């Protein structure tokens, strides 16, 4: 079956095209992204004259047609904690959020630290068929920080990157050796920057809100020290380093410095870190507990500036599902993390584009084109010949975020009840409609 998307507003960050277009898709590829009105009419006439439809048609009048989103940083809890999420439910949440590629982190139980575990994730995701799942392998065996995992074997099995996400490799000599091996194997390192010795039981940002609530704080230095250390290691070893979920002003400046020095360093920011500050935490509500924590307004301003000026390359979700029961225990007794796959585009569009801090094409660059480049994928574009990974959204009407409508098992979001623009209407994976679900 072939597909025509007609009357949609095409927004392509690679070519810079932002105008009404008709798009023809055949065999999973974009064949013609500027199909004429007469050709559309001819195809539709053919559909109605032969008895059997030769083409499917999506009428995208009033909607925006965009390259599928790519999330470099999700947690699917599979294996080990599938009551919170599994690859199937996580993939459905991704499709519902406009994502056509996602990278699950390795801090599962057991951790994804070998070729067999990488294959497990791939096979389960392919059977589901809702999104492309690109597994990330652990840096150390069992994520125990004492012995480097089989980087070469995991890469051969299909790992897109390595990470110790959920923690940092605290042994700097071991970390440097891992960076050397990653560089030798041309393997991207995705870095969770957290000096665990400085955390010291902290549960939220070290600031006025923590003092007001009588809770222990997490200082900016917890993130900044490891970010600085690992940027220096990347420069020394030539490794490709991607800093995950940056949340501080200093992290932005460190990335800016690394790029000036010519290091192979990229960085991401999560929607909650630029859409919320610590001031918006309404009390001892663990729906606002994440790691890194919500920071100060000064940090948020630096993150937004870094995204707008190109210092920060990517917007990722750090999708981290937990049960509502777990998140009902307050800051001291609840796990870190919130879900984000089904809210990320709308929150980002509303916070950054509707406020004119960034254009739509810039946003799509951060959420699709740049992740594709960093991961070495052939995605993030609607040019002719591109894989037809596409999402279609309504940017003109607002709606209210309701976690009861999530396809993710996780309902833990601080954005419940928030009105946003950018509702996803369709997601296509290689030209096949995967959302709405059949």
Phi and psi in degrees as a GROMACS rama.xvg file:
@    title "Ramachandran Plot"
@    xaxis  label "Phi"
@    yaxis  label "Psi"
@TYPE xy
-103.83  163.224  UNK-2
-136.451  138.713  UNK-3
-119.629  130.061  UNK-4
-104.938  113.431  UNK-5
-112.316  148.034  UNK-6
67.5596  13.9814  UNK-7
-86.0605  158.84  UNK-8
-90.6798  108.208  UNK-9
-80.8974  127.779  UNK-10
-124.76  107.337  UNK-11
-120.465  111.541  UNK-12
-68.2968  -22.3771  UNK-13
-76.9124  -47.5666  UNK-14
-88.223  -18.6575  UNK-15
82.2723  5.74813  UNK-16
-71.05  130.44  UNK-17
-145.584  84.9091  UNK-18
-163.219  167.894  UNK-19
-67.7948  128.229  UNK-20
-143.926  156.032  UNK-21
-106.673  137.293  UNK-22
-122.759  131.084  UNK-23
-105.979  128.84  UNK-24
-119.989  132.786  UNK-25
-143.673  134.671  UNK-26
53.4206  38.1578  UNK-27
80.6477  2.28588  UNK-28
-120.328  153.934  UNK-29
-78.9101  113.133  UNK-30
-89.5456  -39.28  UNK-31
-149.153  113.828  UNK-32
-96.3198  13.6074  UNK-33
-144.051  53.9579  UNK-34
-70.6592  130.872  UNK-35
-71.5748  158.493  UNK-36
-60.7834  -40.341  UNK-37
-64.6586  -35.8796  UNK-38
-68.5085  -39.4828  UNK-39
-61.0287  -45.2776  UNK-40
-61.6171  -39.3855  UNK-41
-64.8439  -42.6049  UNK-42
-64.1102  -41.5104  UNK-43
-66.9183  -36.9755  UNK-44
-65.4001  -40.7393  UNK-45
-59.9211  -39.3139  UNK-46
-61.2141  -36.8292  UNK-47
-91.9474  -10.8055  UNK-48
-96.201  -22.7569  UNK-49
-98.3879  -1.34767  UNK-50
87.8103  -43.2017  UNK-51
-111.498  127.309  UNK-52
-66.2593  130.415  UNK-53
-93.6658  -21.1789  UNK-54
-133.865  141.353  UNK-55
-91.3709  149.612  UNK-56
-130.041  130.123  UNK-57
-109.621  118.676  UNK-58
-86.3506  107.031  UNK-59
-101.965  27.1572  UNK-60
-54.6951  126.397  UNK-61
80.5711  0.396078  UNK-62
-112.363  160.118  UNK-63
-101.733  135.521  UNK-64
-108.71  121.653  UNK-65
-139.322  156.526  UNK-66
-64.7374  141.821  UNK-67
-52.7547  140.525  UNK-68
-73.1447  151.887  UNK-69
-126.961  118.92  UNK-70
-104.806  113.725  UNK-71
-80.108  -0.0935586  UNK-72
-154.991  91.4952  UNK-73
-132.092  163.074  UNK-74
-125.008  117.636  UNK-75
-104.439  -2.15832  UNK-76
59.3907  18.8806  UNK-77
-123.756  115.466  UNK-78
-90.6162  168.737  UNK-79
109.429  -34.5451  UNK-80
-136.991  50.4468  UNK-81
-72.8155  -6.03039  UNK-82
-69.3391  -22.0726  UNK-83
-89.4073  -40.0214  UNK-84
-170.268  155.638  UNK-85
-138.231  176.646  UNK-86
-63.1217  -34.4715  UNK-87
-71.2107  -50.1487  UNK-88
-66.2316  -37.9731  UNK-89
-65.1735  -38.8303  UNK-90
-65.9804  -37.4577  UNK-91
-66.7167  -40.4259  UNK-92
-61.7507  -39.6834  UNK-93
-62.0118  -48.6831  UNK-94
-61.0213  -40.0798  UNK-95
-66.0474  -24.3701  UNK-96
-94.0027  3.11362  UNK-97
91.1913  7.53374  UNK-98
-90.231  133.43  UNK-99
-113.74  -8.58977  UNK-100
-142.531  135.546  UNK-101
-138.731  152.347  UNK-102
-119.655  98.3814  UNK-103
-72.9736  136.08  UNK-104
-77.3299  159.314  UNK-105
-87.7843  1.18693  UNK-106
-82.459  58.9817  UNK-107
-96.072  -170.728  UNK-108
-132.992  100.499  UNK-109
-77.2842  164.646  UNK-110
-64.8759  155.666  UNK-111
-81.859  88.9302  UNK-112
-128.313  15.0085  UNK-113
-153.319  168.056  UNK-114
-60.6876  -38.4568  UNK-115
-62.2838  -40.0418  UNK-116
-69.632  -35.8509  UNK-117
-61.0772  -45.4627  UNK-118
-63.2557  -37.1757  UNK-119
-57.7112  -46.8322  UNK-120
-64.9423  -44.6671  UNK-121
-58.7012  -49.3417  UNK-122
-65.1669  -40.2047  UNK-123
-67.8945  -38.1578  UNK-124
-68.7273  -40.603  UNK-125
-64.5405  -36.1156  UNK-126
-65.96  -34.5331  UNK-127
-73.4486  -47.5355  UNK-128
77.0545  17.4042  UNK-129
-91.0719  -27.1456  UNK-130
-158.192  163.762  UNK-131
-81.6779  119.672  UNK-132
-103.9  120.414  UNK-133
-116.107  96.558  UNK-134
-66.9981  147.749  UNK-135
-109.424  128.943  UNK-136
-91.2463  160.262  UNK-137
-74.5719  153.135  UNK-138
-77.5524  -40.7057  UNK-139
-118.494  155.689  UNK-140
-61.7628  127.538  UNK-141
63.7436  10.4539  UNK-142
51.6214  36.2851  UNK-143
-93.0982  -8.00055  UNK-144
75.0485  19.9144  UNK-145
-119.368  -23.1934  UNK-146
-145.399  132.435  UNK-147
-69.0721  135.886  UNK-148
-72.9396  173.553  UNK-149
-79.5019  81.6567  UNK-150
-61.6642  -45.2728  UNK-151
-61.841  -45.3016  UNK-152
-64.6045  -40.3351  UNK-153
-67.691  -38.6375  UNK-154
-62.4696  -44.4825  UNK-155
-62.9195  -28.4149  UNK-156
-81.9566  -9.72903  UNK-157
117.96  6.61674  UNK-158
-62.0505  133.508  UNK-159
-84.5046  -21.5104  UNK-160
-167.71  177.295  UNK-161
-126.486  151.73  UNK-162
-161.029  153.815  UNK-163
-106.574  28.0732  UNK-164
-50.3594  141.77  UNK-165
103.89  -17.7796  UNK-166
-165.602  173.452  UNK-167
-109.099  155.813  UNK-168
-77.5488  105.597  UNK-169
-78.7779  -26.1037  UNK-170
-75.4699  106.551  UNK-171
-65.7008  -33.3878  UNK-172
-67.8606  -42.2187  UNK-173
-64.2767  -39.9415  UNK-174
-62.9318  -44.1467  UNK-175
-62.1822  -39.8609  UNK-176
-65.2702  -39.1413  UNK-177
-63.4868  -40.1506  UNK-178
-62.5335  -41.2914  UNK-179
-61.2666  -45.458  UNK-180
-66.8645  -37.8416  UNK-181
-63.5241  -42.7694  UNK-182
-62.1523  -41.5096  UNK-183
-62.5791  -35.8781  UNK-184
-95.0697  8.48236  UNK-185
51.5012  47.7451  UNK-186
-110.455  127.419  UNK-187
-68.1153  137.884  UNK-188
-105.574  126.572  UNK-189
-107.949  120.388  UNK-190
-110.175  117.411  UNK-191
-88.102  113.377  UNK-192
-98.4909  103.633  UNK-193
-156.196  113.726  UNK-194
-80.3772  102.894  UNK-195
-63.8894  -25.6086  UNK-196
-70.062  -27.1399  UNK-197
-87.0593  -18.2471  UNK-198
-61.2635  -49.8574  UNK-199
50.2734  45.5682  UNK-200
82.0351  8.5536  UNK-201
-68.6191  148.974  UNK-202
-127.33  -12.6531  UNK-203
-153.049  176.068  UNK-204
-59.0025  139.75  UNK-205
-76.3807  94.1047  UNK-206
-161.254  -162.237  UNK-207
-64.5617  -35.6711  UNK-208
-65.6727  -41.2001  UNK-209
-62.8067  -40.5936  UNK-210
-64.6979  -42.1666  UNK-211
-61.6697  -39.4999  UNK-212
-90.8241  -4.37473  UNK-213
68.4573  33.7533  UNK-214
-111.506  154.108  UNK-215
-77.9713  136.872  UNK-216
-97.9269  158.706  UNK-217
-112.39  115.603  UNK-218
-76.556  160.879  UNK-219
-61.4609  -30.3571  UNK-220
-62.1515  -26.1616  UNK-221
-55.3259  -42.5052  UNK-222
-81.7894  -45.5143  UNK-223
-65.2829  -36.4662  UNK-224
-64.1089  -45.6964  UNK-225
-71.8855  -36.1193  UNK-226
-59.2332  -46.276  UNK-227
-64.0225  -45.351  UNK-228
-58.6588  -47.7996  UNK-229
-76.8154  -27.8618  UNK-230
-63.1093  -41.5686  UNK-231
-65.2179  -39.5434  UNK-232
-65.5731  -37.5433  UNK-233
-64.0342  -41.5383  UNK-234
-64.0107  -39.1324  UNK-235
-71.2706  -39.4105  UNK-236
-95.8849  -15.9954  UNK-237
79.0758  13.3405  UNK-238
-72.8301  151.267  UNK-239
-86.2443  118.363  UNK-240
-119.556  130.929  UNK-241
-120.542  117.799  UNK-242
-84.0969  122.969  UNK-243
-83.3795  155.976  UNK-244
28.6723  57.1602  UNK-245
-65.2296  139.497  UNK-246
-134.257  -2.88028  UNK-247
-119.708  157.697  UNK-248
-60.5947  -41.8891  UNK-249
-65.3923  -34.4597  UNK-250
-59.7938  -41.6258  UNK-251
-61.6448  -44.8058  UNK-252
-66.3945  -35.9818  UNK-253
-65.824  -40.4703  UNK-254
-66.061  -41.3108  UNK-255
-60.0494  -42.7222  UNK-256
-63.6202  -44.2544  UNK-257
-59.6317  -40.4379  UNK-258
-68.9514  -37.0613  UNK-259
-63.7647  -33.564  UNK-260
-79.8106  -6.84019  UNK-261
83.2011  15.6776  UNK-262
-74.0731  154.544  UNK-263
-85.1297  69.4118  UNK-264
-121.953  130.085  UNK-265
-126.263  170.034  UNK-266
-153.981  154.401  UNK-267
-125.328  157.7  UNK-268
-129.457  143.782  UNK-269
-96.0586  149.033  UNK-270
-54.9013  -39.7808  UNK-271
-64.6896  -26.7375  UNK-272
-79.4042  -18.9696  UNK-273
-109.051  -9.18205  UNK-274
-98.1328  -17.9746  UNK-275
-132.326  152.178  UNK-276
-122.191  171.125  UNK-277
-60.3115  -25.4466  UNK-278
-66.1434  -20.6626  UNK-279
-90.9869  0.701661  UNK-280
-71.3854  121.01  UNK-281
-85.5585  19.1694  UNK-282
131.257  -153.971  UNK-283
-82.4821  63.8923  UNK-284
-114.042  108.518  UNK-285
-73.5814  -2.57952  UNK-286
-63.7333  -16.2497  UNK-287
-104.365  13.8911  UNK-288
-98.2892  114.738  UNK-289
-145.101  167.722  UNK-290
-131.108  115.242  UNK-291
-65.8547  161.649  UNK-292
-80.1434  167.993  UNK-293
-62.7001  132.661  UNK-294
-105.249  -165.067  UNK-295
-80.2085  166.52  UNK-296
-61.6728  -35.2899  UNK-297
-62.1682  -41.3217  UNK-298
-64.0312  -43.9182  UNK-299
-60.9007  -43.3176  UNK-300
-61.2537  -38.7512  UNK-301
-67.8677  -38.7109  UNK-302
-63.8802  -45.8314  UNK-303
-63.4209  -43.4373  UNK-304
-61.3107  -42.4969  UNK-305
-63.6043  -37.0825  UNK-306
-67.2552  -44.8774  UNK-307
-67.022  -36.1228  UNK-308
-92.3402  1.65364  UNK-309
91.0192  -0.0232558  UNK-310
-64.2022  -46.1179  UNK-311
-94.6092  126.493  UNK-312
-88.311  -30.6921  UNK-313
-138.818  147.58  UNK-314
-109.968  118.878  UNK-315
-122.893  164.664  UNK-316
-93.0215  -32.4505  UNK-317
53.9953  41.0045  UNK-318
-51.8195  113.621  UNK-319
-134.878  85.0538  UNK-320
-74.3251  140.755  UNK-321
-138.965  165.381  UNK-322
-76.1446  154.277  UNK-323
-62.7161  -33.0947  UNK-324
-63.1469  -43.5423  UNK-325
-62.185  -39.331  UNK-326
-84.4095  4.66018  UNK-327
-95.443  4.46631  UNK-328
-96.3422  8.89682  UNK-329
82.1767  170.666  UNK-330
-60.4927  -41.5119  UNK-331
-70.2799  -24.8308  UNK-332
-121.523  8.54742  UNK-333
-109.228  154.497  UNK-334
-74.139  156.495  UNK-335
-72.0758  146.17  UNK-336
124.96  147.965  UNK-337
-137.045  160.378  UNK-338
-83.6712  159.798  UNK-339
-153.146  -13.0347  UNK-340
-59.9636  -36.4015  UNK-341
-92.5362  -1.87041  UNK-342
-120.495  -13.1666  UNK-343
-59.8923  -50.8902  UNK-344
-63.7393  -46.715  UNK-345
-64.3562  -43.233  UNK-346
-63.9181  -42.3441  UNK-347
-67.0133  -45.94  UNK-348
-60.8744  -45.8878  UNK-349
-66.741  -41.3791  UNK-350
-76.4181  -36.9154  UNK-351
-104.708  -42.3454  UNK-352
-87.6156  -44.5923  UNK-353
-63.1819  -25.5274  UNK-354
-92.3962  1.82821  UNK-355
64.2924  26.4902  UNK-356
-80.4639  -17.9183  UNK-357
-157.727  149.942  UNK-358
-83.2579  165.024  UNK-359
-61.4269  -41.7411  UNK-360
-64.3227  -36.1994  UNK-361
-63.6629  -42.1702  UNK-362
-61.8176  -43.7461  UNK-363
-66.5759  -31.0288  UNK-364
-60.8001  -42.8604  UNK-365
-72.4101  -29.6775  UNK-366
-103.637  -6.95761  UNK-367
-141.014  -61.6113  UNK-368
-66.3647  -50.2024  UNK-369
-64.1205  -44.1296  UNK-370
-57.779  -38.7236  UNK-371
-60.9056  -44.5503  UNK-372
-63.3013  -46.0821  UNK-373
-64.1734  -38.6027  UNK-374
-84.8339  -6.48276  UNK-375
74.1726  34.4083  UNK-376
-99.5014  162.064  UNK-377
-103.257  68.8972  UNK-378
-141.378  -173.903  UNK-379
83.6107  16.0479  UNK-380
-145.687  155.643  UNK-381
-112.687  22.4005  UNK-382
-68.8411  156.208  UNK-383
-58.8507  136.695  UNK-384
91.7751  -10.5047  UNK-385
-75.6508  152.753  UNK-386
-62.4021  134.827  UNK-387
-83.0674  59.6107  UNK-388
-89.4837  111.403  UNK-389
-141.49  145.255  UNK-390
-129.692  152.008  UNK-391
-125.306  128.433  UNK-392
-136.204  155.739  UNK-393
-96.7413  110.49  UNK-394
-96.343  -1.93742  UNK-395
-99.1649  -19.4431  UNK-396
-121.456  139.756  UNK-397
-87.4214  158.718  UNK-398
-146.62  166.071  UNK-399
-101.05  131.165  UNK-400
-69.6015  125.99  UNK-401
-131.624  109.851  UNK-402
-66.1341  -16.5571  UNK-403
-67.4307  -17.4559  UNK-404
-93.6457  -0.830819  UNK-405
-68.679  144.791  UNK-406
-87.034  -21.6991  UNK-407
-63.489  146.081  UNK-408
-66.6921  -27.1556  UNK-409
-79.6019  132.259  UNK-410
-115.265  10.5101  UNK-411
-83.381  92.4502  UNK-412
-135.068  141.149  UNK-413
-84.257  -1.85465  UNK-414
-97.7082  7.60622  UNK-415
-58.0653  131.301  UNK-416
86.4005  -7.08246  UNK-417
-78.1253  138.21  UNK-418
-91.2386  129.441  UNK-419
-137.977  164.139  UNK-420
-109.788  150.994  UNK-421
109.289  47.2055  UNK-422
-78.7291  126.741  UNK-423
-74.3964  128.234  UNK-424
-105.656  -36.499  UNK-425
-143.191  147.034  UNK-426
-132.815  131.415  UNK-427
-116.896  133.755  UNK-428
-114.454  111.503  UNK-429
48.6461  45.4848  UNK-430
82.7652  -5.75505  UNK-431
-100.013  130.166  UNK-432
-70.6363  118.516  UNK-433
-109.182  -15.7381  UNK-434
-142.634  134.95  UNK-435
-59.4797  150.591  UNK-436
-73.7553  144.195  UNK-437
